[in-house]
């Protein structure tokens, strides 16, 4: 799955992110704590710091993300895909 992040008005791929379907339009995104995306966006690897981030999954834009969890190696975000 292609996962992109909207940053400074442009979408760019987040190659080390993964997504898991929760329902037909709800997804859980996994961002590794060591991902370069944290430095590029200047967001800390904490779920709360990613609240409001906009993604695209397979080209479909999402509603603003909500930080939903963390484990040793990653943070988790929940997003809804726009129709």
Secondary structure as the mmCIF struct_conf table of DSSP 4:
data_model
#
loop_
_struct_conf.conf_type_id
_struct_conf.id
_struct_conf.beg_label_comp_id
_struct_conf.beg_label_asym_id
_struct_conf.beg_label_seq_id
_struct_conf.end_label_comp_id
_struct_conf.end_label_asym_id
_struct_conf.end_label_seq_id
STRN STRN1 UNK A 3 UNK A 7
TURN_TY1_P TURN_TY1_P1 UNK A 8 UNK A 9
STRN STRN2 UNK A 10 UNK A 13
TURN_TY1_P TURN_TY1_P2 UNK A 15 UNK A 16
STRN STRN3 UNK A 18 UNK A 21
BEND BEND1 UNK A 22 UNK A 25
STRN STRN4 UNK A 26 UNK A 32
TURN_TY1_P TURN_TY1_P3 UNK A 33 UNK A 34
TURN_TY1_P TURN_TY1_P4 UNK A 36 UNK A 36
HELX_RH_AL_P HELX_RH_AL_P1 UNK A 37 UNK A 41
TURN_TY1_P TURN_TY1_P5 UNK A 42 UNK A 42
BEND BEND2 UNK A 45 UNK A 46
HELX_RH_3T_P HELX_RH_3T_P1 UNK A 47 UNK A 50
TURN_TY1_P TURN_TY1_P6 UNK A 51 UNK A 52
STRN STRN5 UNK A 55 UNK A 57
TURN_TY1_P TURN_TY1_P7 UNK A 58 UNK A 59
STRN STRN6 UNK A 60 UNK A 61
STRN STRN7 UNK A 62 UNK A 62
HELX_LH_PP_P HELX_LH_PP_P1 UNK A 63 UNK A 65
STRN STRN8 UNK A 66 UNK A 70
BEND BEND3 UNK A 72 UNK A 73
STRN STRN9 UNK A 74 UNK A 80
STRN STRN10 UNK A 81 UNK A 81
#
